[in-house]
Amino acid sequence: MTADTQAAICSNVALNQQRPWPPLRILAIFFHPTALVTALGGAEKRFVETLKAFCRESDLEVTVLESAPNLLEKAEITCTKHLLPLIFHGKGWLGTYLEWSFWTIKSSLRSFSLVRQVNPNVILIPNSTLPNLVSGYIAGRVFQRPICVIVHHIDMFPAKGAAENRSVYSGYRTIDYSRVVSLAKTVAFYLTLPILKRVKAIIVVSAFTAKVLRKSGVSTASIFVSGNAVDLSLIDKTKPYAEERRFDGVFVGRIAKEKGVFDLLKAWEQVVKVRRNAKLLVIGSGLELSVLKEKIAVLGLEKNVMTRGRCGENELYSLLKSSRCFVFPSLLEGWGIAVAEALACGLPVVAYDIPALREVFGNCSSVFLVPVKDVDSLTSSILKIINATEREQSELECCSRLYSRQFSWEKVARKDLQVLRNLGECF
């Protein structure tokens, strides 16, 4: 090699090193239910928090197509946002599914124009609900863009006393959904799986969710475990409403049968027999809220159980810090952000012993996991906590806060971003 040739090669290498890499362009399809169906859930919180971290990256260009209401109007979220309102508002489960179908059609058409405009390297689907999946998958296939889906949980119902899972339909029927609603949910489940098998990457929040996907036929190579977190800074700054604990127990989540909130009422009916003035606060919204209120009246618990619909994060954390015990008898979870938030607020937790909660919180000494659907064990664990001495309560509070310190949105966002960058390089 001549000196001139070597000099030319070195010059080209130096030029390439100085030349900035083009930004990674991400198009996110962000469908989320209205407040009537659910409050700000774990999937929505996760996207909002990781998006804040994405917006701090100088080499990222993120565009989001979002359903109404707008959840991204925060100063830290500086990406390009396109709001796509729902054109139909249904009532009940079937009306809600029809509403989602209309949005799916509308968003699929809108995503086509956005792909042409933005020319994304990656299409990001922040949760695996069908409106997100279908819109993002169609756009990705038509324009040949790699697709990344974030999966929080897959509805799998363990069979009682058996190693194998029961059928999805029978699982929904077991928790008292009607035949029609159970069938609709089952159809949605079996429409979801084929799409997940065909996307380039799936980010999951727990090893349990990854295991369920692998058992359902999804390639191990496409699955990446990232995790979840909570906003410790905001929680630490939030003050309780009063120094004294106003509520003996508190539940936070979507008001739905799979969240176990009706089992909680059965347990609280027993708690009240021992502690007549025991107060329970139920925070959340959902299609079953009116049914829950009726059940509270039937059980004669109007003076003991209070409901509070959707509330902002500051109010939520104030209410948690004004309670003695967090009760979460959910049957289906992928990680359990509500549990982590309760721990960060210093609360001990009583929950059903389901795989995801055992994986994430099983080593926390202030989390008490009881057998699924065992209302008596749920009741006795609640009573044990609310009857604890001040010293015992202080020790539980310390354990809860300390355990929650490990969860960081920055760590989660970095893991997600690495997957997205790897996908973008392949395009």
C-alpha positions as CSV (number, residue, x, y, z in Angstrom):
1,M,0.0,0.0,0.0
2,T,1.4,3.4,-1.0
3,A,1.7,6.3,1.4
4,D,-0.9,8.2,-0.7
5,T,-3.4,5.3,-0.6
6,Q,-2.9,5.0,3.2
7,A,-3.4,8.7,3.7
8,A,-6.6,8.6,1.6
9,I,-8.0,5.7,3.7
10,C,-7.1,7.5,7.0
11,S,-8.8,10.6,5.7
12,N,-12.0,8.7,4.8
13,V,-12.0,7.0,8.2
14,A,-11.6,10.3,10.0
15,L,-14.4,11.8,7.8
16,N,-16.7,9.0,8.7
17,Q,-16.0,9.3,12.4
18,Q,-16.8,13.0,12.3
19,R,-20.0,12.6,10.2
20,P,-23.0,12.4,12.6
21,W,-25.1,9.3,12.4
22,P,-28.7,10.0,11.3
23,P,-31.3,10.1,14.1
24,L,-33.3,7.0,15.0
25,R,-36.9,7.8,13.9
26,I,-39.7,6.1,15.9
27,L,-43.4,6.1,15.1
28,A,-45.5,5.0,18.1
29,I,-49.2,4.0,17.9
30,F,-50.5,4.8,21.3
31,F,-54.1,3.7,21.8
32,H,-55.4,3.8,25.4
33,P,-58.9,3.3,26.8
34,T,-61.0,6.3,28.0
35,A,-61.4,7.0,31.8
36,L,-64.7,5.2,31.7
37,V,-63.0,1.9,31.0
38,T,-59.9,2.4,33.1
39,A,-57.9,4.9,35.0
40,L,-54.3,5.5,33.9
41,G,-53.1,1.9,33.8
42,G,-49.7,0.4,34.0
43,A,-49.2,0.2,30.3
44,E,-50.0,3.9,29.9
45,K,-47.8,4.9,32.8
46,R,-44.9,2.9,31.4
47,F,-45.1,4.6,28.0
48,V,-45.5,8.1,29.4
49,E,-42.4,7.6,31.7
50,T,-40.2,5.9,29.1
51,L,-41.2,8.5,26.5
52,K,-39.9,11.3,28.9
53,A,-36.5,9.5,28.8
54,F,-36.6,9.1,25.0
55,C,-37.2,12.8,24.6
56,R,-34.0,13.6,26.4
57,E,-32.0,11.7,23.7
58,S,-30.5,14.0,21.1
59,D,-30.4,11.4,18.4
60,L,-34.0,10.3,18.6
61,E,-37.0,11.6,16.7
62,V,-40.2,10.3,18.1
63,T,-43.7,10.8,16.6
64,V,-46.8,9.5,18.5
65,L,-50.2,8.9,17.1
66,E,-52.4,8.9,20.2
67,S,-56.1,8.3,21.0
68,A,-58.0,10.8,23.1
69,P,-57.9,11.9,25.9
70,N,-54.4,13.3,25.6
71,L,-52.0,11.7,28.2
72,L,-48.8,13.3,26.8
73,E,-49.3,17.0,27.6
74,K,-46.3,17.2,29.9
75,A,-43.4,19.6,29.6
76,E,-40.9,16.8,29.5
77,I,-42.5,15.2,26.5
78,T,-41.3,17.2,23.5
79,C,-41.8,14.8,20.7
80,T,-44.2,15.3,17.8
81,K,-47.8,14.3,18.8
82,H,-50.9,13.7,16.7
83,L,-54.2,13.3,18.6
84,L,-56.8,11.0,17.0
85,P,-60.1,11.3,18.8
86,L,-62.6,8.4,19.0
87,I,-65.5,8.9,16.6
88,F,-67.9,6.6,18.5
89,H,-68.5,6.1,22.2
90,G,-70.0,2.8,23.2
91,K,-71.5,1.5,26.4
92,G,-70.7,-1.7,28.1
93,W,-68.0,-4.2,27.0
94,L,-69.5,-4.9,23.5
95,G,-70.0,-1.2,22.8
96,T,-66.5,-0.5,24.0
97,Y,-65.1,-3.2,21.5
98,L,-67.1,-1.5,18.7
99,E,-65.7,1.9,19.7
100,W,-62.1,0.4,19.6
101,S,-62.8,-1.2,16.1
102,F,-63.7,2.2,14.7
103,W,-60.6,3.8,16.1
104,T,-58.5,0.9,14.6
105,I,-59.8,1.6,11.1
106,K,-59.3,5.4,11.5
107,S,-55.8,5.0,13.0
108,S,-54.7,2.5,10.3
109,L,-55.4,5.1,7.6
110,R,-53.8,7.9,9.6
111,S,-50.7,5.8,10.2
112,F,-50.1,5.3,6.5
113,S,-49.8,9.1,6.0
114,L,-47.5,9.4,9.0
115,V,-45.2,6.6,7.8
116,R,-44.8,8.5,4.5
117,Q,-44.2,11.8,6.3
118,V,-41.9,10.6,9.1
119,N,-40.2,7.7,7.3
120,P,-39.6,5.8,10.6
121,N,-36.9,3.2,11.2
122,V,-39.1,1.5,13.8
123,I,-42.8,1.3,14.5
124,L,-43.3,1.0,18.3
125,I,-46.6,-0.4,19.8
126,P,-46.6,0.5,23.5
127,N,-49.1,-2.1,24.5
128,S,-50.7,-5.2,23.0
129,T,-54.3,-4.2,22.9
130,L,-55.8,-5.0,19.5
131,P,-56.3,-1.3,18.3
132,N,-52.6,-0.7,18.8
133,L,-51.5,-4.1,17.4
134,V,-53.6,-4.0,14.3
135,S,-52.8,-0.4,13.3
136,G,-49.1,-0.8,13.9
137,Y,-48.8,-4.2,12.3
138,I,-50.6,-3.2,9.1
139,A,-48.5,-0.1,8.7
140,G,-45.3,-2.1,9.4
141,R,-46.2,-4.8,6.9
142,V,-47.3,-2.4,4.1
143,F,-44.3,-0.2,4.4
144,Q,-41.9,-3.0,5.4
145,R,-40.8,-1.4,8.7
146,P,-39.6,-3.4,11.8
147,I,-42.2,-3.6,14.5
148,C,-41.6,-3.6,18.3
149,V,-44.4,-4.4,20.7
150,I,-44.4,-3.9,24.4
151,V,-46.4,-6.7,26.1
152,H,-47.4,-6.3,29.8
153,H,-49.3,-9.5,30.3
154,I,-51.1,-12.3,28.5
155,D,-54.3,-13.6,29.9
156,M,-53.5,-17.2,31.1
157,F,-55.6,-18.8,33.7
158,P,-54.0,-21.6,35.8
159,A,-56.2,-24.6,36.3
160,K,-57.0,-25.4,39.9
161,G,-54.9,-28.3,41.1
162,A,-53.3,-28.9,37.7
163,A,-50.1,-28.0,36.0
164,E,-51.7,-27.0,32.7
165,N,-53.6,-23.8,32.1
166,R,-57.3,-23.9,31.6
167,S,-58.8,-22.6,28.3
168,V,-59.0,-18.8,27.9
169,Y,-62.7,-18.9,27.5
170,S,-63.4,-21.0,30.6
171,G,-61.0,-18.7,32.5
172,Y,-63.1,-15.7,31.7
173,R,-66.3,-17.6,32.6
174,T,-64.7,-18.6,35.9
175,I,-64.4,-15.0,36.9
176,D,-68.1,-14.4,36.1
177,Y,-67.9,-12.7,32.7
178,S,-71.0,-13.4,30.5
179,R,-70.7,-15.9,27.6
180,V,-70.8,-13.1,25.1
181,V,-68.1,-11.0,26.8
182,S,-66.0,-14.1,27.5
183,L,-66.2,-15.1,23.8
184,A,-65.3,-11.5,22.7
185,K,-62.2,-11.5,25.0
186,T,-61.2,-15.0,23.8
187,V,-61.4,-13.9,20.2
188,A,-59.2,-10.9,21.0
189,F,-56.7,-13.2,22.6
190,Y,-56.4,-15.5,19.6
191,L,-56.2,-12.5,17.2
192,T,-53.3,-11.1,19.3
193,L,-51.0,-14.2,19.3
194,P,-50.5,-14.5,15.5
195,I,-49.5,-10.9,15.3
196,L,-47.0,-11.2,18.1
197,K,-45.5,-14.2,16.4
198,R,-44.8,-12.1,13.3
199,V,-43.2,-9.0,14.7
200,K,-39.4,-8.4,14.9
201,A,-39.2,-7.7,18.6
202,I,-41.3,-8.0,21.8
203,I,-40.3,-6.2,25.0
204,V,-41.9,-7.8,28.0
205,V,-42.1,-6.5,31.6
206,S,-41.4,-9.8,33.4
207,A,-39.8,-13.2,32.9
208,F,-43.3,-14.7,33.5
209,T,-44.8,-12.9,30.5
210,A,-41.8,-14.0,28.4
211,K,-42.5,-17.6,29.5
212,V,-46.2,-17.4,28.6
213,L,-45.3,-16.0,25.1
214,R,-42.7,-18.8,24.5
215,K,-45.3,-21.4,25.5
216,S,-47.7,-19.8,23.1
217,G,-45.3,-20.2,20.2
218,V,-43.5,-16.9,20.1
219,S,-39.8,-17.2,19.2
220,T,-37.4,-16.7,22.1
221,A,-35.1,-14.7,19.9
222,S,-37.7,-11.9,19.5
223,I,-38.4,-11.5,23.3
224,F,-36.5,-9.1,25.5
225,V,-37.3,-8.6,29.3
226,S,-37.1,-5.0,30.3
227,G,-39.2,-4.5,33.5
228,N,-41.2,-1.6,35.0
229,A,-40.7,1.1,37.6
230,V,-42.3,3.9,39.6
231,D,-41.7,7.6,39.9
232,L,-39.8,7.6,43.2
233,S,-39.0,11.3,43.0
234,L,-42.7,12.4,42.8
235,I,-43.8,9.8,45.4
236,D,-41.2,11.0,47.9
237,K,-42.3,14.7,47.4
238,T,-46.0,13.9,47.9
239,K,-47.4,14.4,51.4
240,P,-50.2,12.4,53.0
241,Y,-53.6,14.1,53.7
242,A,-53.1,13.7,57.4
243,E,-50.6,12.4,59.8
244,E,-53.0,9.7,61.0
245,R,-53.9,6.9,58.6
246,R,-57.5,7.5,57.5
247,F,-58.0,4.2,55.7
248,D,-57.3,0.7,57.0
249,G,-57.1,-0.7,53.5
250,V,-56.8,0.7,50.0
251,F,-57.1,-0.8,46.5
252,V,-55.9,0.9,43.3
253,G,-56.7,-0.5,39.8
254,R,-59.2,-1.0,37.1
255,I,-62.6,-1.9,38.4
256,A,-62.9,-5.3,36.7
257,K,-63.5,-8.9,37.7
258,E,-60.0,-10.0,36.9
259,K,-58.6,-7.4,39.4
260,G,-60.3,-9.3,42.2
261,V,-62.1,-6.3,43.6
262,F,-65.2,-8.3,44.3
263,D,-63.2,-10.8,46.3
264,L,-61.9,-7.8,48.2
265,L,-65.5,-6.9,49.2
266,K,-66.1,-10.4,50.5
267,A,-62.9,-10.1,52.6
268,W,-63.8,-6.7,53.9
269,E,-67.2,-8.0,55.0
270,Q,-65.3,-10.4,57.3
271,V,-62.8,-7.7,58.4
272,V,-65.7,-5.5,59.5
273,K,-67.0,-8.3,61.7
274,V,-63.8,-8.1,63.7
275,R,-63.2,-4.3,63.4
276,R,-66.5,-2.6,63.0
277,N,-65.2,0.8,61.9
278,A,-62.6,-0.6,59.4
279,K,-62.4,1.7,56.3
280,L,-61.5,0.6,52.8
281,L,-60.9,3.0,49.9
282,V,-61.3,1.7,46.4
283,I,-59.5,3.9,43.8
284,G,-60.1,3.4,40.1
285,S,-62.6,3.4,37.3
286,G,-64.0,0.8,34.9
287,L,-67.1,-0.7,33.4
288,E,-67.8,-2.7,36.6
289,L,-67.9,0.4,38.9
290,S,-71.7,0.6,39.1
291,V,-71.8,-3.1,39.8
292,L,-69.3,-2.7,42.6
293,K,-71.3,0.1,44.2
294,E,-74.4,-2.1,44.1
295,K,-72.5,-4.9,45.7
296,I,-71.3,-2.6,48.5
297,A,-74.9,-1.6,49.2
298,V,-76.1,-5.3,49.1
299,L,-73.4,-6.2,51.7
300,G,-74.3,-3.2,53.9
301,L,-70.8,-1.8,53.7
302,E,-71.7,1.8,52.7
303,K,-70.1,3.2,55.9
304,N,-67.0,1.0,55.5
305,V,-66.1,1.1,51.8
306,M,-65.6,4.3,49.9
307,T,-65.0,4.5,46.1
308,R,-62.9,7.1,44.4
309,G,-62.8,7.2,40.6
310,R,-59.8,8.1,38.6
311,C,-57.5,10.6,40.3
312,G,-54.2,12.3,39.5
313,E,-50.9,11.0,40.6
314,N,-50.4,13.5,43.5
315,E,-53.8,12.7,44.9
316,L,-53.3,9.0,44.4
317,Y,-50.0,9.0,46.4
318,S,-51.5,11.2,49.1
319,L,-54.3,8.7,49.5
320,L,-51.9,5.8,49.6
321,K,-49.8,7.5,52.2
322,S,-53.0,8.0,54.3
323,S,-53.7,4.2,54.4
324,R,-52.4,1.3,56.5
325,C,-52.4,-1.5,54.0
326,F,-52.6,-2.1,50.2
327,V,-54.8,-4.9,49.2
328,F,-54.5,-6.2,45.6
329,P,-56.3,-9.6,44.9
330,S,-55.7,-9.4,41.2
331,L,-55.9,-12.6,39.1
332,L,-54.0,-11.4,36.0
333,E,-50.8,-9.2,36.2
334,G,-47.7,-8.9,34.1
335,W,-45.6,-7.0,36.7
336,G,-47.7,-5.0,39.2
337,I,-47.0,-1.2,39.1
338,A,-49.7,-0.6,41.6
339,V,-47.9,-2.8,44.1
340,A,-44.6,-1.0,43.5
341,E,-46.3,2.4,44.0
342,A,-47.8,1.2,47.3
343,L,-44.4,0.0,48.5
344,A,-42.8,3.3,47.6
345,C,-45.5,5.0,49.7
346,G,-44.5,2.8,52.6
347,L,-47.5,0.4,52.6
348,P,-47.4,-3.3,53.3
349,V,-49.2,-5.3,50.6
350,V,-51.6,-8.3,50.7
351,A,-52.1,-9.8,47.2
352,Y,-52.9,-13.1,45.6
353,D,-50.0,-15.4,44.9
354,I,-49.8,-15.1,41.1
355,P,-46.6,-15.8,39.1
356,A,-45.7,-12.2,38.1
357,L,-46.2,-10.7,41.6
358,R,-44.2,-13.6,43.1
359,E,-41.4,-13.0,40.6
360,V,-41.2,-9.2,41.2
361,F,-42.2,-8.9,44.9
362,G,-41.8,-12.4,46.4
363,N,-38.6,-11.4,48.2
364,C,-40.1,-8.4,49.9
365,S,-40.8,-9.1,53.6
366,S,-43.7,-6.6,53.6
367,V,-45.6,-8.2,50.8
368,F,-47.9,-11.0,51.9
369,L,-49.0,-13.4,49.1
370,V,-52.0,-15.6,49.8
371,P,-53.5,-18.5,47.8
372,V,-55.6,-17.3,44.8
373,K,-59.3,-17.0,45.6
374,D,-58.7,-17.8,49.3
375,V,-60.8,-15.0,50.8
376,D,-60.2,-16.3,54.4
377,S,-56.4,-16.1,54.0
378,L,-56.9,-12.6,52.4
379,T,-58.9,-11.5,55.4
380,S,-56.5,-12.9,58.0
381,S,-53.5,-11.2,56.4
382,I,-55.3,-7.9,56.2
383,L,-56.3,-8.1,59.9
384,K,-52.8,-9.1,60.9
385,I,-51.4,-5.9,59.3
386,I,-54.1,-3.4,60.5
387,N,-53.8,-4.9,64.1
388,A,-50.0,-4.6,64.1
389,T,-48.3,-2.6,66.8
390,E,-46.7,0.8,65.9
391,R,-43.3,-0.8,66.0
392,E,-44.3,-3.5,63.6
393,Q,-46.0,-1.1,61.3
394,S,-42.9,1.1,61.2
395,E,-40.7,-1.9,60.3
396,L,-43.1,-2.9,57.5
397,E,-43.0,0.7,56.2
398,C,-39.2,0.7,56.2
399,C,-39.1,-2.7,54.3
400,S,-41.6,-1.4,51.7
401,R,-39.8,1.8,51.0
402,L,-36.4,0.2,50.9
403,Y,-37.5,-2.5,48.4
404,S,-39.0,0.0,46.0
405,R,-35.7,1.8,45.7
406,Q,-34.5,-0.7,43.0
407,F,-37.1,0.4,40.4
408,S,-36.0,3.1,38.0
409,W,-37.6,4.4,34.8
410,E,-34.2,5.4,33.5
411,K,-33.0,1.8,33.6
412,V,-36.1,0.6,31.9
413,A,-35.9,3.2,29.2
414,R,-32.3,2.4,28.5
415,K,-33.1,-1.3,28.0
416,D,-36.1,-0.4,25.7
417,L,-34.0,2.0,23.7
418,Q,-31.2,-0.6,23.1
419,V,-33.8,-2.9,21.6
420,L,-35.2,-0.1,19.4
421,R,-31.7,1.0,18.2
422,N,-30.8,-2.6,17.3
423,L,-34.0,-2.8,15.2
424,G,-33.4,0.6,13.6
425,E,-29.9,-0.5,12.5
426,C,-31.5,-3.5,10.7
427,F,-33.8,-1.2,8.6
